[in-house]
Amino acid sequence: MTGSRTGITRRSFGTMAAAAALAAPATLRAQGRARLVVVGGGFGGASAARFARVQYPQLDVTLIEPKDKFITCPYGNLILAGRRTLPQITHAYDGLVKRGVNHVRDAAVAIDPSARTVHLAGGQSIAYDKLILSPGIAIRWGGIAGYDEAAAQTFPHAWLGADGAQITLLRRQLEEMPDGGVVGLAIPPNPFRCPPGPYERISMVASYLKKAKPKSKILALDAKDQFSKQGLFQDGWKELYGDMVEWVPLGKDGKVVRVDLKEKVFETEFGNKHKVDVGNVIPPQSAARIAIDAGLTNESGWVPVNTRTFEALKAPHIHVIGDATLATPMPKSGYIANTTAKQAVAAAAAALEGKPVPADPIYYNTCFSHVGDDYGISVINIFRPTDTGFQDTPGGVSPRGPLAERREQRRLEALHADTWYASITQDAFS
């Protein structure tokens, strides 16, 4: 039979198929509320669940997260300086539950994109119509020779850990180190969670040492030649800590390739060995294992996404947000996770209703870092989606003016940082 005799051409068949696909969500709604499932309760997942309940009350929203509380990466470094405690950076999901989010306290271990189900560690499976995946990162154990999961008990990474044990361990090691000791940091190449994080950590460790162990030194070995807010950080280190901080870039043999736990040695690419008293190894990273096992990542270990919907390019019904995404040049930050979560939810809700994706969004990133007491710095970036990636429009950084003006600016930015933290955690978890 030909298209002319039936009235259905190849083109009209495609149009009808597309229309049927768009009509499917309406059928789902007729049978019950459309099911939006969110995996992961960090900034991305919590923000997505909250935003969905506030803006799309017609959706049934489930958050799959084994913990009942979340310890934030932002402000974690301040624990090392004695300026925050774990309870002060810990946030419960009670507010989300009160809003009507169904909190399933189990770990998601696998995704079946064809069946649209999430499999849990406890054996249960949860069906979804749209999935928001915010699984965070995994550490690439073995990316540095001699550094595996057990080694983190000697040289803590303090870069993830739902119970806060790693950051607590690093703080205790600093307290036990004799004055005059060397604190070594091994800093990874891009991309990794929180690009300014290692340098804020250097600052907070220096803040503690200046007060408690002023004869000590910090040796920061970096697998990069440049880093976020570099000039601002280095201004602060010089101004506040003198020559306490030594930063060694990649071009000067800063890449750590091996660690010796017994001798407490960092070995660099050219064979130089550095003895340390306390070692903080921030290893190479990738998207969390569930994203890899679901086949969502590419050879980079991260998930490439649609720039306007955050759907995984390999599974269009799964929206991936937060640190797991390959969204260069956007950083892997809590603020980006929060803002892109809202666009992903809006896109998912539009698809469920057979509506077009919301107009081209603008994604903002604001990142504050503490360098010392009453001393904060910041950077703002603006990102726009294109057909081939994200376009970065620099929004500005803290000014580097005369000393007197700079100190007042830094004092104000430290206050602004505290306000930012209170605001974003309320927006995600309340």
C-alpha positions in Angstrom: 0.0 0.0 0.0 1.3 3.5 -0.8 1.0 6.7 1.2 -1.2 8.2 -1.5 -3.8 5.5 -1.1 -4.0 5.5 2.7 -3.5 9.2 3.2 -0.6 8.5 5.6 2.8 9.5 4.3 6.1 8.8 6.1 6.2 12.5 7.2 2.6 12.4 8.5 3.3 9.1 10.3 6.2 10.7 12.1 3.9 13.6 13.1 1.3 11.3 14.4 3.9 9.3 16.4 5.2 12.5 17.9 1.7 13.6 18.8 1.0 10.3 20.4 4.2 10.5 22.5 3.1 13.9 23.7 -0.4 12.7 24.5 0.9 9.8 26.6 1.4 11.9 29.7 -2.2 13.1 29.6 -3.3 9.4 29.8 -1.0 8.9 32.8 -2.6 11.9 34.5 -6.1 10.5 33.8 -5.2 7.3 35.6 -3.4 9.1 38.5 -0.8 11.8 39.3 2.3 11.8 37.1 5.2 10.4 39.1 8.4 12.5 39.4 11.1 10.6 41.2 14.3 12.4 42.4 17.4 10.3 43.3 19.9 12.0 45.6 19.3 14.5 48.4 22.1 16.9 47.9 21.7 20.5 46.7 20.5 19.4 43.3 18.1 16.7 44.4 16.6 18.5 47.4 16.2 21.7 45.4 14.4 19.7 42.6 12.0 18.0 45.1 11.2 21.2 46.8 10.7 23.2 43.6 8.5 20.5 42.2 6.2 20.5 45.2 6.0 24.3 45.2 5.5 24.9 41.5 3.9 21.7 40.3 1.5 20.5 43.0 -0.2 18.2 40.4 2.9 16.0 40.5 3.6 13.1 42.8 7.1 13.7 44.1 9.4 11.1 45.6 12.9 11.7 46.9 15.1 8.6 47.1 17.8 9.3 49.7 19.0 6.8 52.3 20.0 9.5 54.9 17.7 11.6 56.9 20.1 14.6 56.9 22.5 16.2 54.5 26.0 17.6 55.4 26.9 20.3 53.0 30.2 20.6 51.1 30.0 24.4 51.3 31.1 25.6 54.7 32.7 22.2 55.5 36.1 23.7 55.3 35.2 26.2 58.1 35.2 23.2 60.5 39.0 23.0 60.0 39.3 26.5 61.2 37.0 25.9 64.2 34.5 28.3 62.8 31.6 25.9 62.2 30.5 22.6 63.7 29.0 19.6 61.9 25.5 20.3 63.3 25.7 23.8 61.8 26.2 22.5 58.3 23.7 19.6 58.6 20.2 19.9 57.2 17.3 17.5 57.6 14.7 16.6 55.0 11.8 17.3 57.4 10.8 20.5 55.6 10.5 18.6 52.3 8.3 15.9 53.9 6.0 18.6 55.3 5.6 20.0 51.8 4.4 16.6 50.6 7.6 15.0 49.3 7.6 11.2 49.8 11.0 10.5 51.3 12.1 6.9 50.6 15.0 6.2 52.9 16.9 3.7 50.8 19.8 3.7 48.4 19.1 3.7 44.6 21.4 1.1 43.1 20.2 0.7 39.5 18.0 2.4 36.9 16.1 0.6 34.1 15.5 3.4 31.6 13.4 1.1 29.4 11.0 0.1 32.2 11.4 3.5 33.8 12.1 2.1 37.2 14.6 2.7 40.0 15.8 -0.3 41.9 16.7 0.1 45.6 19.2 -1.7 47.8 16.3 -3.1 49.9 14.9 -4.9 46.9 12.0 -2.5 46.1 11.5 -0.9 42.7 10.0 2.5 42.2 8.3 3.4 38.9 8.6 6.9 37.4 7.2 9.0 34.6 10.1 11.4 34.8 13.4 10.9 36.7 15.6 13.6 38.2 19.0 12.0 38.9 21.3 14.0 41.2 23.7 11.3 42.4 26.8 13.4 43.1 30.3 12.2 42.6 32.4 9.1 43.1 36.1 9.0 43.9 38.4 7.3 41.3 40.2 5.1 43.8 43.6 4.2 42.4 43.8 7.4 40.4 46.8 8.1 42.6 49.1 5.1 43.2 48.8 3.9 46.8 45.6 5.8 47.5 42.6 3.6 47.9 39.5 3.7 50.2 41.5 2.4 53.2 44.2 5.0 52.6 41.6 7.7 53.3 41.9 6.8 57.0 45.5 7.9 57.0 45.4 10.7 54.4 41.7 11.8 54.5 40.2 13.3 51.4 37.4 15.0 53.3 35.6 15.6 50.0 32.5 13.5 50.6 31.0 11.4 53.3 27.5 11.6 54.6 28.4 11.2 58.2 31.1 13.9 58.3 33.7 11.4 59.5 36.4 12.5 57.0 36.3 16.2 57.7 36.3 15.4 61.4 39.3 13.1 61.0 41.3 15.8 59.1 40.5 18.3 61.9 41.7 15.9 64.6 44.9 15.3 62.7 45.6 19.0 62.5 45.0 19.3 66.3 47.4 16.4 67.0 50.1 17.6 64.7 53.1 19.2 66.5 53.8 22.9 65.9 56.3 23.2 63.0 54.7 20.3 61.1 53.9 20.2 57.4 50.3 19.9 56.1 50.3 18.6 52.5 47.5 18.8 50.0 47.3 16.9 46.8 44.9 18.8 44.5 43.4 17.1 41.4 43.0 18.3 37.8 39.7 19.6 36.5 36.9 18.8 36.6 36.0 18.0 40.2 33.5 19.0 42.9 33.8 22.6 44.0 36.7 24.2 42.1 37.6 26.8 44.7 37.2 24.2 47.5 40.9 23.1 47.9 42.0 26.8 48.1 39.5 27.7 50.7 40.7 24.6 52.5 44.3 25.9 52.4 43.0 29.2 53.8 41.0 27.6 56.6 43.9 25.3 57.6 46.2 28.3 57.6 43.8 30.2 59.7 43.9 27.4 62.3 47.7 27.0 62.2 48.3 30.7 62.5 46.5 30.7 65.9 47.4 27.3 67.2 50.7 26.2 65.5 52.3 29.2 63.9 55.6 27.5 63.0 53.8 25.1 60.7 53.7 25.1 56.9 51.3 24.2 54.2 52.5 22.5 51.0 49.8 22.5 48.3 50.8 20.3 45.3 48.5 21.0 42.4 47.8 19.1 39.1 46.8 22.4 37.5 48.7 25.6 36.6 45.7 27.8 37.4 42.7 27.7 39.7 39.5 29.5 40.5 39.9 33.0 42.1 43.6 32.5 42.1 44.7 36.1 42.4 42.3 36.7 45.2 43.3 33.7 47.2 47.0 34.4 46.8 46.5 38.0 47.9 44.8 36.8 51.0 47.4 34.1 51.8 50.2 36.7 51.6 48.3 39.3 53.5 47.1 37.0 56.3 49.6 34.2 56.5 52.9 35.5 55.1 55.0 32.6 53.8 53.1 29.8 55.5 51.5 28.7 52.3 53.5 27.2 49.4 51.5 26.4 46.3 53.3 24.3 43.6 51.6 24.2 40.2 51.7 21.5 37.6 54.4 23.2 35.6 56.7 23.1 38.7 56.1 19.4 39.4 52.9 19.8 41.4 51.1 16.7 40.3 51.0 14.0 43.0 51.1 10.5 41.4 51.9 8.3 44.4 51.5 8.3 48.1 53.4 6.3 50.8 51.2 6.0 53.8 53.8 4.4 56.0 56.4 7.1 55.4 53.8 9.8 54.9 55.2 10.9 51.6 53.7 12.5 48.5 55.6 11.7 45.3 55.2 13.9 42.3 55.3 13.2 38.6 59.1 13.9 38.3 60.0 11.7 41.2 60.3 14.3 43.9 59.2 13.1 47.4 57.7 15.4 50.0 57.4 14.4 53.6 54.2 15.6 55.4 52.9 15.3 58.9 49.2 15.6 57.8 48.1 14.7 54.3 44.9 15.7 52.6 44.5 13.9 49.2 41.7 15.1 47.0 41.6 12.4 44.4 40.3 12.5 40.8 36.5 12.1 40.5 33.7 10.9 38.3 29.9 10.8 38.3 28.5 8.5 40.9 28.4 4.8 40.2 24.7 4.6 39.5 25.1 7.0 36.6 27.9 5.0 35.1 26.1 1.7 35.5 23.0 3.1 33.9 25.1 3.9 30.8 24.6 7.6 31.1 28.3 8.7 31.2 30.7 9.0 28.3 34.5 8.4 28.3 35.1 11.3 30.6 33.2 9.6 33.4 30.6 12.4 33.5 27.1 12.6 32.1 26.6 14.8 28.9 23.2 16.5 29.0 20.8 18.6 26.9 21.7 22.2 27.7 18.0 23.3 28.0 16.4 20.3 29.7 19.3 18.5 31.4 18.1 15.3 30.0 20.9 12.8 29.7 21.8 12.5 26.0 21.8 8.7 26.3 18.5 8.5 28.1 16.1 11.4 27.3 13.6 10.6 30.1 16.3 11.0 32.8 17.2 14.5 33.8 20.7 14.6 35.4 21.7 17.6 37.5 24.4 18.5 40.0 28.0 17.4 40.1 27.5 14.3 38.0 27.0 16.3 34.8 29.4 17.1 32.0 28.4 20.8 31.6 31.7 22.6 31.0 32.3 25.5 31.6 29.8 25.4 34.4 31.5 24.5 37.7 30.4 21.6 39.9 28.9 23.8 42.7 26.0 23.8 45.0 24.6 26.9 43.4 24.7 25.4 39.9 23.0 22.3 41.2 20.3 24.4 42.8 19.6 26.6 39.8 19.7 23.9 37.1 17.5 21.6 39.3 14.7 24.1 38.7 15.1 24.1 35.0 15.2 20.3 34.9 12.0 20.1 36.9 10.3 22.7 34.7 11.4 20.8 31.5 10.1 17.5 33.0 6.8 19.0 34.0 6.4 20.6 30.5 7.1 17.2 28.8 4.5 15.4 31.1 1.9 18.0 30.0 2.8 17.9 26.3 4.0 21.5 26.4 7.2 23.0 25.0 10.3 23.3 27.0 10.5 26.6 28.9 12.3 29.4 27.0 16.1 29.5 27.0 17.1 29.9 30.7 20.0 31.8 32.2 22.0 29.9 34.8 23.8 31.8 37.5 26.7 30.7 39.7 27.7 32.6 42.8 30.6 31.2 44.8 31.8 32.7 48.0 35.0 31.5 49.7 36.4 32.3 53.2 40.1 33.1 53.3 40.4 34.1 56.9 38.5 35.7 59.8 36.2 38.4 58.4 37.8 37.9 55.0 35.7 36.6 52.1 36.0 36.6 48.3 33.5 35.8 45.5 33.0 35.1 41.8 29.8 35.4 39.8 29.3 33.7 36.4 26.4 33.7 34.0 25.8 30.7 31.6 23.5 30.5 28.6 22.6 27.3 26.8 23.5 26.8 23.1 23.0 23.9 20.8 26.5 22.8 21.4 27.2 23.6 25.0 27.1 26.4 27.6 28.3 29.9 26.9 30.1 31.5 29.8 29.7 35.3 30.4 31.9 36.4 33.3 30.0 38.2 35.9 32.9 39.5 37.9 35.0 38.8 40.9 35.9 40.6 44.1 37.9 43.8 43.4 41.6 44.0 44.1 42.0 47.6 45.2 44.1 49.3 47.9 44.6 47.5 51.1 42.3 49.6 53.2 39.5 49.4 50.7 40.1 45.7 50.1 39.9 44.8 53.8 36.4 46.4 54.2 35.3 44.7 51.0 36.5 41.4 52.3 34.8 41.9 55.6 31.5 42.6 53.8 31.9 39.6 51.5 32.4 37.3 54.5 29.0 38.5 55.8 27.5 38.1 52.4 28.8 34.5 52.3 27.0 33.7 55.5 23.8 35.1 54.1 24.2 33.2 50.9 24.7 30.0 52.7 21.6 30.5 54.9 19.6 31.4 51.8 20.6 28.5 49.6 20.1 25.9 52.3 16.7 27.3 53.1 15.8 27.2 49.4 16.8 23.6 49.2 15.8 22.0 52.4 12.9 24.0 54.0 
